[in-house]
Amino acid sequence: MGDRDRPLFVGPSALASRIETELGGELAVVASAAAAREHLGGATPTCVVTDHAPPTRDCFELLESTDRPVVVAPADGGTSELATRALQAGAATYLDPTTVGDGPAAIAAAVGRCAIDGELPGVEARIEEFSSLVAHELRSPIQTAKSGIDLAKAQCDSRYLDEVGETIDRMDELIDNLLEVLEHGETTVETTAVDLEAVVEAAWPRGTAANLLIEGELPTVEAERSRLQQLLENLFRNAVDHAGEGVTVRVGALGDDPATGFYVADDGPGIGADRREVVFEYGYTGSPEGSGLGLAIVEEIADGFGWDVTVTDSETGGARFEISQQ
């Protein structure tokens, strides 16, 4: 294999040397995205690995300039926003080496998979890989936490343990929902008549100083209770994250006919008219700490129920999300 056909690594040479040791073979190594683009002008590497340190090693520049499989492995640690954006942009694999015991070995394994496949993995392959990651990396600590709660309950009696246990069960349920979406492309929704007010109260975050006001009588809606609760949890979390613990959130029916739908409004800073479409896109966030997933999931769940969700101004100048039943 010629030098220009070897796997290409974009990043520091010290890390490249450790990956080469794990691979048992050599890499072509460059220090920046610009150098990588020049290299790719006459090379067909089995894959490209970037440690994504913008702007010199920006994975998005590479994704735009090559049809080769790209492994995004942020050396300084990744974020859910980066993972979402990278996979949407066409990355073959996203790997945060700081979350595994041996980062270079994990990267080498990803390079090896690309070499075996010999081509850019399709969307289905990436989804399958991500599903396996979710199932393993999230379910394992959840099961450990459940066991710890059971042991703690045997030694002491505290309502806080019950609350933590309920939260862990809720996380397990959300993972089931996520894996179903990933496996089937869309959820199989079985709806029933659900008391919206009861779900609003269940979804309201515990331990927050924020205020919840239910305005008037809330309708009974045709929905799947667990996913409706997830939709509301994300809207409530969005309000608290962007407006702070002092925010007041109001939930009420749309118009005179309760069957029309409902709204969730807050008295925070609001969402500008120029951002009201993009806020529902996966990976978009207006906060450095945000994941860019919350409102995208809201729209995904609403679509699954056959509902429309839009955002406008609340009476107090904050954000008002209107969920209408079609």
C-alpha positions as CSV (number, residue, x, y, z in Angstrom):
1,M,0.0,0.0,0.0
2,G,1.5,3.3,-1.1
3,D,1.8,6.2,1.3
4,R,-1.1,8.1,-0.3
5,D,-3.4,5.1,0.0
6,R,-2.7,4.6,3.7
7,P,-5.3,5.7,6.3
8,L,-5.0,9.5,6.8
9,F,-4.7,10.9,10.3
10,V,-5.3,14.6,10.8
11,G,-3.9,15.6,14.2
12,P,-0.8,15.5,16.4
13,S,1.9,13.0,15.4
14,A,2.3,11.7,19.0
15,L,-1.3,10.4,18.9
16,A,-0.8,9.1,15.4
17,S,2.2,7.0,16.5
18,R,0.1,5.4,19.3
19,I,-2.7,4.5,16.7
20,E,-0.1,3.1,14.3
21,T,1.2,0.8,17.1
22,E,-2.3,-0.5,17.7
23,L,-2.9,-0.9,13.9
24,G,0.4,-2.6,13.3
25,G,0.8,-0.4,10.2
26,E,1.6,3.1,9.2
27,L,-0.6,6.1,8.8
28,A,-0.3,9.1,6.5
29,V,-0.2,12.1,9.0
30,V,-1.0,15.7,8.4
31,A,-1.5,18.5,10.9
32,S,-4.4,20.5,9.4
33,A,-7.6,20.3,7.4
34,A,-6.0,22.3,4.7
35,A,-3.1,19.8,4.4
36,A,-5.6,17.0,4.4
37,R,-7.5,18.4,1.5
38,E,-4.2,18.8,-0.5
39,H,-3.3,15.2,0.4
40,L,-6.7,13.9,-0.7
41,G,-6.3,15.5,-4.1
42,G,-4.3,12.5,-5.3
43,A,-4.9,9.9,-2.6
44,T,-7.6,7.3,-1.9
45,P,-7.0,6.4,1.8
46,T,-9.1,3.7,3.3
47,C,-10.4,6.3,5.7
48,V,-9.7,9.7,7.2
49,V,-9.4,10.2,11.0
50,T,-9.6,13.7,12.4
51,D,-9.2,14.8,16.1
52,H,-11.3,17.9,15.2
53,A,-9.5,20.8,16.7
54,P,-11.0,23.8,14.9
55,P,-10.0,25.6,12.9
56,T,-6.8,23.8,11.9
57,R,-8.3,20.3,12.0
58,D,-12.0,20.9,11.4
59,C,-14.0,17.7,10.7
60,F,-16.7,19.6,8.8
61,E,-14.2,20.9,6.2
62,L,-13.0,17.3,5.6
63,L,-16.5,16.0,5.4
64,E,-17.3,18.5,2.7
65,S,-14.1,17.7,0.7
66,T,-13.9,13.9,0.5
67,D,-16.0,10.9,-0.3
68,R,-13.8,8.7,1.9
69,P,-15.0,7.4,5.2
70,V,-14.3,9.9,8.0
71,V,-13.8,9.0,11.6
72,V,-14.4,12.0,13.9
73,A,-12.5,11.4,17.2
74,P,-12.2,14.7,19.2
75,A,-9.0,14.3,21.2
76,D,-10.1,16.8,23.8
77,G,-13.5,15.3,24.4
78,G,-16.7,15.6,22.4
79,T,-20.2,16.8,22.9
80,S,-23.6,15.5,21.9
81,E,-24.0,18.5,19.5
82,L,-20.7,17.7,17.7
83,A,-21.7,14.0,17.5
84,T,-25.1,14.9,16.0
85,R,-23.7,17.4,13.5
86,A,-20.9,15.1,12.4
87,L,-23.1,12.1,11.8
88,Q,-25.7,14.2,10.0
89,A,-22.9,15.7,7.8
90,G,-21.8,12.2,6.7
91,A,-19.2,11.0,9.2
92,A,-18.7,7.2,9.0
93,T,-18.1,7.0,12.8
94,Y,-18.1,9.4,15.7
95,L,-15.9,8.3,18.6
96,D,-15.1,10.3,21.8
97,P,-11.7,8.7,22.8
98,T,-12.0,10.3,26.3
99,T,-14.9,8.0,27.1
100,V,-13.1,4.7,26.6
101,G,-10.3,3.1,28.4
102,D,-7.8,3.1,25.5
103,G,-8.6,5.9,23.0
104,P,-5.9,5.0,20.5
105,A,-7.0,1.4,20.4
106,A,-10.6,2.4,19.9
107,I,-9.6,4.7,17.0
108,A,-7.4,1.9,15.5
109,A,-10.4,-0.4,15.6
110,A,-12.6,2.2,13.8
111,V,-9.8,2.5,11.1
112,G,-9.7,-1.3,10.8
113,R,-13.4,-1.5,10.2
114,C,-13.2,1.1,7.4
115,A,-10.4,-0.9,5.8
116,I,-12.5,-4.1,5.9
117,D,-15.6,-2.4,4.5
118,G,-13.6,-0.7,1.8
119,E,-16.3,2.0,1.3
120,L,-18.1,4.7,3.1
121,P,-20.7,3.0,5.4
122,G,-24.2,3.9,4.6
123,V,-26.7,5.6,6.8
124,E,-28.1,2.3,8.0
125,A,-24.7,1.1,9.1
126,R,-24.0,4.3,11.0
127,I,-27.4,4.0,12.7
128,E,-26.7,0.4,13.6
129,E,-23.4,1.4,15.1
130,F,-24.9,4.2,17.1
131,S,-27.7,2.0,18.3
132,S,-25.2,-0.5,19.6
133,L,-23.3,2.3,21.3
134,V,-26.4,3.6,23.0
135,A,-27.5,0.2,24.1
136,H,-24.1,-0.6,25.6
137,E,-22.9,2.7,26.9
138,L,-26.2,3.8,28.5
139,R,-27.8,0.6,29.6
140,S,-24.8,-0.7,31.5
141,P,-24.5,2.3,33.9
142,I,-28.3,2.4,34.3
143,Q,-28.3,-1.3,35.4
144,T,-25.5,-0.5,37.9
145,A,-27.4,2.4,39.3
146,K,-30.6,0.3,39.7
147,S,-28.6,-2.3,41.6
148,G,-27.1,0.4,43.8
149,I,-30.6,1.8,44.6
150,D,-31.8,-1.6,45.6
151,L,-28.8,-2.1,47.9
152,A,-29.3,1.4,49.5
153,K,-33.0,0.7,50.1
154,A,-32.0,-2.4,52.0
155,Q,-29.9,-0.3,54.4
156,C,-32.0,2.8,54.8
157,D,-35.5,4.2,54.3
158,S,-35.6,7.4,52.3
159,R,-38.2,8.9,49.9
160,Y,-35.2,10.3,47.9
161,L,-34.2,6.8,47.0
162,D,-37.6,6.2,45.5
163,E,-37.4,9.4,43.5
164,V,-34.0,8.5,42.1
165,G,-35.3,5.0,41.3
166,E,-38.2,6.5,39.4
167,T,-35.8,8.8,37.5
168,I,-33.6,5.9,36.5
169,D,-36.7,3.9,35.3
170,R,-37.7,7.0,33.3
171,M,-34.2,7.1,31.7
172,D,-34.5,3.4,30.8
173,E,-37.9,4.1,29.2
174,L,-36.5,7.0,27.1
175,I,-33.6,4.8,25.9
176,D,-36.2,2.2,24.7
177,N,-38.0,5.0,22.8
178,L,-34.7,6.2,21.2
179,L,-33.6,2.7,20.2
180,E,-37.0,2.1,18.6
181,V,-36.7,5.2,16.5
182,L,-33.2,4.2,15.4
183,E,-34.2,0.7,14.6
184,H,-37.4,1.3,12.8
185,G,-36.9,4.8,11.4
186,E,-40.1,6.0,13.1
187,T,-41.9,5.0,16.2
188,T,-44.9,2.7,16.1
189,V,-47.3,4.9,18.0
190,E,-50.3,3.3,19.8
191,T,-52.4,6.2,21.1
192,T,-55.1,6.3,23.7
193,A,-57.0,9.0,25.5
194,V,-54.6,10.7,27.9
195,D,-55.3,13.2,30.6
196,L,-53.0,16.1,29.6
197,E,-53.1,17.8,33.0
198,A,-51.9,14.6,34.7
199,V,-49.0,14.2,32.3
200,V,-48.1,17.9,32.6
201,E,-47.7,17.5,36.4
202,A,-45.7,14.3,36.0
203,A,-43.4,16.0,33.5
204,W,-42.7,19.1,35.6
205,P,-39.1,18.9,36.9
206,R,-38.7,18.2,40.6
207,G,-36.5,20.5,42.7
208,T,-36.8,23.5,40.4
209,A,-37.7,27.0,41.6
210,A,-39.5,27.7,38.4
211,N,-43.3,28.1,38.5
212,L,-45.9,26.1,36.7
213,L,-49.3,27.6,36.0
214,I,-52.1,25.5,34.4
215,E,-54.5,28.0,32.8
216,G,-58.1,26.7,32.6
217,E,-59.1,23.2,31.8
218,L,-56.7,21.1,29.8
219,P,-58.0,18.8,27.1
220,T,-57.8,15.0,26.9
221,V,-55.6,14.2,24.0
222,E,-55.0,11.1,21.8
223,A,-51.3,10.3,22.5
224,E,-48.9,7.7,23.8
225,R,-48.4,8.7,27.4
226,S,-44.6,8.1,27.7
227,R,-43.8,10.1,24.6
228,L,-46.1,12.9,25.5
229,Q,-44.4,13.2,28.8
230,Q,-41.0,13.3,27.0
231,L,-42.3,16.1,24.8
232,L,-43.4,18.1,27.8
233,E,-40.2,17.4,29.7
234,N,-38.2,18.8,26.9
235,L,-40.3,21.9,26.6
236,F,-40.1,22.6,30.3
237,R,-36.3,21.9,30.4
238,N,-35.9,24.3,27.4
239,A,-37.8,27.1,29.3
240,V,-35.7,26.6,32.5
241,D,-32.4,26.3,30.6
242,H,-33.0,29.5,28.6
243,A,-34.9,31.6,31.2
244,G,-33.4,30.5,34.5
245,E,-34.9,29.0,37.6
246,G,-37.2,32.0,38.1
247,V,-39.1,31.4,34.9
248,T,-42.9,31.0,35.0
249,V,-44.3,28.4,32.6
250,R,-48.0,28.4,31.6
251,V,-49.9,25.6,30.0
252,G,-53.3,26.0,28.6
253,A,-55.8,25.0,25.8
254,L,-55.7,26.6,22.4
255,G,-58.9,28.6,21.7
256,D,-62.3,27.8,22.9
257,D,-62.3,24.2,21.8
258,P,-60.0,22.2,24.0
259,A,-59.7,19.5,21.3
260,T,-57.8,22.1,19.1
261,G,-54.6,21.6,21.1
262,F,-52.6,23.3,23.8
263,Y,-49.7,25.7,24.4
264,V,-46.6,25.9,26.6
265,A,-45.5,29.5,27.2
266,D,-42.9,31.1,29.3
267,D,-41.8,34.6,30.4
268,G,-38.1,34.2,29.3
269,P,-36.2,35.9,26.6
270,G,-38.2,34.4,23.8
271,I,-37.0,33.1,20.4
272,G,-36.4,35.5,17.5
273,A,-38.5,35.2,14.4
274,D,-35.3,34.4,12.4
275,R,-34.7,31.3,14.5
276,R,-38.2,29.8,14.8
277,E,-37.7,27.2,12.1
278,V,-34.1,26.2,12.8
279,V,-34.7,25.6,16.5
280,F,-36.4,22.3,15.6
281,E,-33.4,21.0,13.6
282,Y,-31.3,18.3,15.1
283,G,-28.0,19.7,16.3
284,Y,-29.1,23.3,16.5
285,T,-28.7,25.0,19.9
286,G,-28.7,28.6,21.1
287,S,-26.7,27.7,24.2
288,P,-23.0,26.4,24.5
289,E,-24.3,23.8,27.0
290,G,-27.2,22.7,24.8
291,S,-27.3,19.4,23.0
292,G,-29.4,20.6,20.0
293,L,-31.7,17.6,20.6
294,G,-34.5,18.7,22.9
295,L,-36.8,20.7,20.5
296,A,-36.0,18.4,17.6
297,I,-37.3,15.5,19.7
298,V,-40.4,17.6,20.5
299,E,-41.2,18.0,16.8
300,E,-40.4,14.3,16.1
301,I,-42.9,13.2,18.8
302,A,-45.5,15.7,17.7
303,D,-45.2,14.4,14.1
304,G,-45.6,10.9,15.3
305,F,-49.0,11.8,16.9
306,G,-50.0,13.7,13.8
307,W,-49.7,17.1,15.5
308,D,-48.2,20.4,14.4
309,V,-45.8,22.3,16.7
310,T,-45.0,26.0,16.1
311,V,-43.3,28.7,18.2
312,T,-44.2,32.3,18.6
313,D,-44.1,35.0,21.2
314,S,-45.9,34.6,24.6
315,E,-48.0,37.4,26.1
316,T,-45.0,38.3,28.3
317,G,-42.5,38.3,25.4
318,G,-41.1,34.8,26.1
319,A,-41.5,31.7,23.9
320,R,-44.9,30.1,23.3
321,F,-45.0,26.6,21.8
322,E,-48.4,25.8,20.2
323,I,-49.2,22.1,19.7
324,S,-52.2,21.6,17.5
325,Q,-54.0,18.4,16.8
326,Q,-54.6,18.0,13.1
